Amino acid sequence: MRSSEKTNPRIVRLISTLKAASRESGSPLWRDIAHRLEKPRRNYAAINLSKINRHTQSNDTVIVAGKVLASGDLEHGVTVAALSFSSAAMAKIQGAGGKCLAIEKLVQEHPKGSGIRILR
């Protein structure tokens, strides 16, 4: 049987940071993202820009527990936090006036987690 522990040190640190932020602020958002990242990598979300465009308004903040891909267009500026971005997706988000953040950075900027949408 395979080991269920994560071997990527960034993911291990991120999970512990998210759980600590959840305990300190009482926000269930960070606990939910930590649980999603504890699952196998094959279950991580892979979100296209077209889905982000459909489910957000201008100046929204979204979090993706996985990778953001570049299929589709983004018609308004949004702040997107994700585990990783494709280079084309990052260019399209910044071209639309949005921001690309690592999840760690979003936890520092919004410790309460209010006003953040989870996309899967």
N, CA and C atoms as a LAMMPS dump frame, in Angstrom:
ITEM: TIMESTEP
0
ITEM: NUMBER OF ATOMS
360
ITEM: BOX BOUNDS ff ff ff
-5.0000000000000000e+02 5.0000000000000000e+02
-5.0000000000000000e+02 5.0000000000000000e+02
-5.0000000000000000e+02 5.0000000000000000e+02
ITEM: ATOMS id mol type element x y z
1 1 1 N 0.837 -1.182 0
2 1 2 C 0 0 0
3 1 3 C 0.884 1.247 0
4 2 1 N 0.455 2.261 -0.745
5 2 2 C 1.24 3.477 -0.875
6 2 3 C 1.099 4.375 0.35
7 3 1 N 2.132 5.154 0.576
8 3 2 C 2.11 6.127 1.655
9 3 3 C 1.189 7.28 1.278
10 4 1 N 0.446 7.803 2.228
11 4 2 C -0.489 8.879 1.935
12 4 3 C 0.053 10.25 2.324
13 5 1 N 1.322 10.307 2.716
14 5 2 C 1.889 11.588 3.104
15 5 3 C 2.38 12.349 1.88
16 6 1 N 2.277 13.646 1.954
17 6 2 C 2.743 14.508 0.876
18 6 3 C 4.264 14.581 0.911
19 7 1 N 4.878 14.591 -0.263
20 7 2 C 6.336 14.674 -0.336
21 7 3 C 6.815 16.05 -0.775
22 8 1 N 5.912 16.865 -1.299
23 8 2 C 6.269 18.22 -1.716
24 8 3 C 6.295 19.111 -0.472
25 9 1 N 7.458 19.642 -0.095
26 9 2 C 7.522 20.438 1.13
27 9 3 C 6.68 21.716 1.085
28 10 1 N 6.494 22.288 -0.105
29 10 2 C 5.66 23.491 -0.207
30 10 3 C 4.216 23.171 0.169
31 11 1 N 3.706 22.044 -0.305
32 11 2 C 2.32 21.656 -0.009
33 11 3 C 2.164 21.362 1.476
34 12 1 N 3.14 20.689 2.073
35 12 2 C 3.08 20.362 3.501
36 12 3 C 3.045 21.645 4.331
37 13 1 N 3.909 22.61 3.994
38 13 2 C 3.921 23.888 4.715
39 13 3 C 2.615 24.654 4.509
40 14 1 N 2.116 24.636 3.281
41 14 2 C 0.886 25.348 2.974
42 14 3 C -0.29 24.774 3.758
43 15 1 N -0.391 23.462 3.824
44 15 2 C -1.48 22.83 4.571
45 15 3 C -1.418 23.224 6.047
46 16 1 N -0.222 23.184 6.631
47 16 2 C -0.114 23.553 8.049
48 16 3 C -0.402 25.043 8.252
49 17 1 N 0.015 25.894 7.314
50 17 2 C -0.277 27.327 7.399
51 17 3 C -1.777 27.587 7.317
52 18 1 N -2.455 26.885 6.411
53 18 2 C -3.897 27.07 6.256
54 18 3 C -4.655 26.612 7.503
55 19 1 N -4.24 25.494 8.073
56 19 2 C -4.902 25.011 9.288
57 19 3 C -4.677 25.969 10.454
58 20 1 N -3.466 26.51 10.562
59 20 2 C -3.176 27.475 11.622
60 20 3 C -4.006 28.746 11.431
61 21 1 N -4.122 29.217 10.195
62 21 2 C -4.92 30.415 9.917
63 21 3 C -6.388 30.17 10.237
64 22 1 N -6.857 28.965 9.984
65 22 2 C -8.244 28.63 10.298
66 22 3 C -8.485 28.635 11.803
67 23 1 N -7.532 28.099 12.553
68 23 2 C -7.667 28.084 14.016
69 23 3 C -7.623 29.504 14.588
70 24 1 N -6.717 30.326 14.081
71 24 2 C -6.54 31.68 14.611
72 24 3 C -7.723 32.589 14.284
73 25 1 N -8.226 32.51 13.058
74 25 2 C -9.284 33.434 12.646
75 25 3 C -10.674 32.834 12.786
76 26 1 N -10.763 31.525 12.946
77 26 2 C -12.07 30.88 13.014
78 26 3 C -12.73 30.755 11.651
79 27 1 N -11.978 30.968 10.584
80 27 2 C -12.519 30.928 9.229
81 27 3 C -12.533 29.498 8.684
82 28 1 N -13.7 29.005 8.277
83 28 2 C -13.76 27.653 7.71
84 28 3 C -13.177 27.569 6.297
85 29 1 N -12.986 28.71 5.637
86 29 2 C -12.448 28.715 4.272
87 29 3 C -11.074 28.072 4.21
88 30 1 N -10.181 28.474 5.104
89 30 2 C -8.816 27.961 5.065
90 30 3 C -8.777 26.48 5.405
91 31 1 N -9.622 26.02 6.325
92 31 2 C -9.689 24.592 6.664
93 31 3 C -10.152 23.796 5.448
94 32 1 N -11.14 24.326 4.715
95 32 2 C -11.653 23.641 3.529
96 32 3 C -10.564 23.501 2.463
97 33 1 N -9.814 24.563 2.215
98 33 2 C -8.742 24.504 1.22
99 33 3 C -7.659 23.523 1.668
100 34 1 N -7.339 23.506 2.965
101 34 2 C -6.335 22.568 3.483
102 34 3 C -6.783 21.129 3.256
103 35 1 N -8.064 20.849 3.492
104 35 2 C -8.575 19.485 3.277
105 35 3 C -8.517 19.107 1.799
106 36 1 N -8.79 20.057 0.924
107 36 2 C -8.704 19.771 -0.512
108 36 3 C -7.267 19.473 -0.932
109 37 1 N -6.307 20.181 -0.329
110 37 2 C -4.905 19.957 -0.687
111 37 3 C -4.343 18.685 -0.067
112 38 1 N -4.988 18.163 0.962
113 38 2 C -4.545 16.904 1.565
114 38 3 C -4.927 15.704 0.709
115 39 1 N -5.865 15.884 -0.197
116 39 2 C -6.294 14.795 -1.068
117 39 3 C -5.214 14.511 -2.115
118 40 1 N -5.321 13.392 -2.811
119 40 2 C -4.328 13.078 -3.847
120 40 3 C -4.276 14.152 -4.931
121 41 1 N -3.098 14.297 -5.509
122 41 2 C -2.88 15.343 -6.506
123 41 3 C -3.788 15.175 -7.718
124 42 1 N -4.143 13.964 -8.046
125 42 2 C -5.012 13.75 -9.204
126 42 3 C -6.416 14.322 -8.978
127 43 1 N -6.75 14.65 -7.721
128 43 2 C -8.054 15.24 -7.405
129 43 3 C -8.003 16.76 -7.297
130 44 1 N -6.848 17.383 -7.526
131 44 2 C -6.757 18.836 -7.486
132 44 3 C -7.574 19.426 -8.638
133 45 1 N -8.055 20.623 -8.432
134 45 2 C -8.853 21.295 -9.454
135 45 3 C -7.963 21.797 -10.589
136 46 1 N -8.488 21.763 -11.79
137 46 2 C -7.849 22.362 -12.96
138 46 3 C -8.908 23.259 -13.591
139 47 1 N -8.807 24.558 -13.349
140 47 2 C -9.841 25.514 -13.729
141 47 3 C -9.373 26.336 -14.921
142 48 1 N -10.248 26.46 -15.919
143 48 2 C -9.948 27.297 -17.08
144 48 3 C -10.435 28.719 -16.85
145 49 1 N -9.848 29.662 -17.558
146 49 2 C -10.231 31.064 -17.428
147 49 3 C -11.687 31.294 -17.812
148 50 1 N -12.215 30.499 -18.727
149 50 2 C -13.617 30.672 -19.116
150 50 3 C -14.544 30.438 -17.928
151 51 1 N -14.224 29.484 -17.07
152 51 2 C -15.042 29.225 -15.883
153 51 3 C -14.907 30.369 -14.874
154 52 1 N -13.698 30.879 -14.701
155 52 2 C -13.495 32.029 -13.809
156 52 3 C -14.294 33.217 -14.328
157 53 1 N -14.292 33.438 -15.629
158 53 2 C -15.026 34.543 -16.234
159 53 3 C -16.53 34.401 -16.009
160 54 1 N -17.067 33.179 -16.138
161 54 2 C -18.502 32.934 -15.958
162 54 3 C -18.971 33.153 -14.527
163 55 1 N -18.147 32.791 -13.55
164 55 2 C -18.594 32.757 -12.156
165 55 3 C -18.1 33.923 -11.303
166 56 1 N -17.535 34.952 -11.912
167 56 2 C -17.045 36.095 -11.139
168 56 3 C -17.519 37.401 -11.747
169 57 1 N -17.447 38.437 -10.925
170 57 2 C -17.695 39.806 -11.358
171 57 3 C -16.359 40.542 -11.313
172 58 1 N -16.359 41.774 -11.746
173 58 2 C -15.153 42.58 -11.702
174 58 3 C -14.714 42.796 -10.249
175 59 1 N -13.424 42.713 -10.002
176 59 2 C -12.794 42.917 -8.686
177 59 3 C -13.12 41.838 -7.661
178 60 1 N -13.599 40.676 -8.08
179 60 2 C -13.799 39.548 -7.159
180 60 3 C -12.459 38.918 -6.817
181 61 1 N -12.449 38.15 -5.736
182 61 2 C -11.282 37.37 -5.352
183 61 3 C -11.691 35.903 -5.317
184 62 1 N -10.957 35.066 -6.046
185 62 2 C -11.257 33.634 -6.076
186 62 3 C -10.021 32.843 -5.701
187 63 1 N -10.257 31.641 -5.192
188 63 2 C -9.164 30.748 -4.836
189 63 3 C -9.407 29.408 -5.517
190 64 1 N -8.342 28.822 -6.035
191 64 2 C -8.397 27.536 -6.718
192 64 3 C -7.406 26.603 -6.034
193 65 1 N -7.893 25.478 -5.53
194 65 2 C -7.012 24.498 -4.897
195 65 3 C -6.458 23.582 -5.978
196 66 1 N -5.673 24.149 -6.86
197 66 2 C -5.109 23.413 -7.98
198 66 3 C -4.469 24.376 -8.961
199 67 1 N -4.658 24.102 -10.248
200 67 2 C -3.988 24.876 -11.288
201 67 3 C -4.991 25.657 -12.122
202 68 1 N -4.601 26.863 -12.523
203 68 2 C -5.41 27.686 -13.417
204 68 3 C -4.834 27.549 -14.824
205 69 1 N -5.716 27.197 -15.77
206 69 2 C -5.303 26.989 -17.158
207 69 3 C -5.86 28.1 -18.042
208 70 1 N -5.313 28.243 -19.248
209 70 2 C -5.574 29.426 -20.077
210 70 3 C -6.687 29.29 -21.096
211 71 1 N -7.451 28.231 -21.086
212 71 2 C -8.511 28.075 -22.075
213 71 3 C -9.626 29.084 -21.82
214 72 1 N -9.968 29.844 -22.828
215 72 2 C -10.998 30.863 -22.697
216 72 3 C -10.391 32.231 -22.476
217 73 1 N -11.267 33.214 -22.32
218 73 2 C -10.833 34.592 -22.121
219 73 3 C -11.393 35.125 -20.819
220 74 1 N -10.698 36.108 -20.285
221 74 2 C -11.139 36.787 -19.073
222 74 3 C -11.482 38.217 -19.461
223 75 1 N -12.735 38.621 -19.216
224 75 2 C -13.212 39.922 -19.685
225 75 3 C -13.179 41 -18.619
226 76 1 N -12.817 40.644 -17.379
227 76 2 C -12.771 41.63 -16.306
228 76 3 C -11.641 41.265 -15.347
229 77 1 N -11.225 42.252 -14.578
230 77 2 C -10.115 42.034 -13.661
231 77 3 C -10.554 41.322 -12.387
232 78 1 N -9.905 40.226 -12.052
233 78 2 C -10.167 39.496 -10.816
234 78 3 C -8.833 39.137 -10.169
235 79 1 N -8.871 38.942 -8.879
236 79 2 C -7.702 38.457 -8.157
237 79 3 C -7.86 36.96 -8.015
238 80 1 N -6.891 36.207 -8.522
239 80 2 C -6.954 34.745 -8.493
240 80 3 C -5.785 34.221 -7.675
241 81 1 N -6.086 33.407 -6.682
242 81 2 C -5.057 32.726 -5.9
243 81 3 C -5.155 31.245 -6.217
244 82 1 N -4.027 30.619 -6.495
245 82 2 C -4.035 29.208 -6.848
246 82 3 C -2.707 28.569 -6.457
247 83 1 N -2.7 27.26 -6.5
248 83 2 C -1.485 26.512 -6.23
249 83 3 C -0.467 26.763 -7.335
250 84 1 N -0.952 26.803 -8.59
251 84 2 C -0.067 27.119 -9.714
252 84 3 C -0.886 27.671 -10.877
253 85 1 N -0.194 28.296 -11.8
254 85 2 C -0.794 28.901 -12.986
255 85 3 C 0 28.464 -14.203
256 86 1 N -0.695 28.275 -15.33
257 86 2 C 0.055 28.11 -16.57
258 86 3 C 0.542 29.501 -16.959
259 87 1 N 1.617 29.559 -17.72
260 87 2 C 2.183 30.87 -18.075
261 87 3 C 1.208 31.676 -18.928
262 88 1 N 0.46 31.005 -19.805
263 88 2 C -0.501 31.713 -20.646
264 88 3 C -1.664 32.246 -19.806
265 89 1 N -2.103 31.49 -18.808
266 89 2 C -3.189 31.949 -17.934
267 89 3 C -2.751 33.162 -17.142
268 90 1 N -1.521 33.144 -16.645
269 90 2 C -1.011 34.274 -15.878
270 90 3 C -0.984 35.539 -16.746
271 91 1 N -0.55 35.388 -17.996
272 91 2 C -0.495 36.533 -18.905
273 91 3 C -1.891 37.075 -19.199
274 92 1 N -2.877 36.187 -19.391
275 92 2 C -4.241 36.631 -19.683
276 92 3 C -4.88 37.321 -18.478
277 93 1 N -4.649 36.815 -17.278
278 93 2 C -5.22 37.425 -16.074
279 93 3 C -4.645 38.824 -15.881
280 94 1 N -3.324 38.943 -16.008
281 94 2 C -2.692 40.248 -15.845
282 94 3 C -3.078 41.194 -16.977
283 95 1 N -3.287 40.662 -18.174
284 95 2 C -3.718 41.483 -19.305
285 95 3 C -5.121 42.042 -19.133
286 96 1 N -5.965 41.321 -18.389
287 96 2 C -7.339 41.779 -18.135
288 96 3 C -7.409 42.716 -16.93
289 97 1 N -6.258 42.995 -16.311
290 97 2 C -6.242 43.893 -15.163
291 97 3 C -6.393 43.186 -13.832
292 98 1 N -6.188 41.88 -13.809
293 98 2 C -6.3 41.108 -12.581
294 98 3 C -4.947 40.823 -11.962
295 99 1 N -4.972 40.078 -10.851
296 99 2 C -3.732 39.719 -10.166
297 99 3 C -3.689 38.209 -9.96
298 100 1 N -2.483 37.651 -10.03
299 100 2 C -2.235 36.24 -9.755
300 100 3 C -1.463 36.149 -8.44
301 101 1 N -1.994 35.397 -7.494
302 101 2 C -1.346 35.257 -6.197
303 101 3 C -1.158 33.793 -5.849
304 102 1 N -0.132 33.527 -5.057
305 102 2 C -0.004 32.215 -4.443
306 102 3 C -0.979 32.169 -3.272
307 103 1 N -1.432 30.988 -2.908
308 103 2 C -2.389 30.852 -1.813
309 103 3 C -1.796 31.398 -0.515
310 104 1 N -0.5 31.198 -0.305
311 104 2 C 0.164 31.698 0.903
312 104 3 C 0.01 33.218 1.03
313 105 1 N 0.141 33.916 -0.091
314 105 2 C 0.041 35.378 -0.097
315 105 3 C -1.389 35.825 0.219
316 106 1 N -2.378 35.102 -0.297
317 106 2 C -3.768 35.446 -0.038
318 106 3 C -4.119 35.274 1.44
319 107 1 N -3.563 34.243 2.077
320 107 2 C -3.801 34.026 3.509
321 107 3 C -3.263 35.201 4.312
322 108 1 N -2.11 35.729 3.915
323 108 2 C -1.532 36.884 4.61
324 108 3 C -2.369 38.136 4.4
325 109 1 N -2.882 38.34 3.187
326 109 2 C -3.647 39.549 2.875
327 109 3 C -5.06 39.522 3.439
328 110 1 N -5.685 38.328 3.493
329 110 2 C -7.071 38.183 3.964
330 110 3 C -7.159 37.092 5.022
331 111 1 N -6.683 37.339 6.232
332 111 2 C -6.68 36.271 7.249
333 111 3 C -8.069 35.776 7.641
334 112 1 N -9.085 36.62 7.534
335 112 2 C -10.454 36.191 7.864
336 112 3 C -11.08 35.377 6.746
337 113 1 N -10.613 35.571 5.509
338 113 2 C -11.129 34.811 4.372
339 113 3 C -12.479 35.292 3.877
340 114 1 N -12.911 36.463 4.292
341 114 2 C -14.221 36.94 3.859
342 114 3 C -14.154 37.508 2.438
343 115 1 N -15.216 37.292 1.685
344 115 2 C -15.294 37.812 0.332
345 115 3 C -14.517 37.018 -0.692
346 116 1 N -14.094 35.801 -0.359
347 116 2 C -13.305 34.977 -1.279
348 116 3 C -14.164 33.804 -1.731
349 117 1 N -14.185 33.554 -3.034
350 117 2 C -14.932 32.433 -3.583
351 117 3 C -13.99 31.272 -3.887
352 118 1 N -14.467 30.061 -3.653
353 118 2 C -13.702 28.859 -4.003
354 118 3 C -14.256 28.339 -5.334
355 119 1 N -13.368 28.117 -6.288
356 119 2 C -13.769 27.485 -7.546
357 119 3 C -13.152 26.107 -7.626
358 120 1 N -13.928 25.151 -8.096
359 120 2 C -13.395 23.801 -8.275
360 120 3 C -13.766 23.249 -9.619
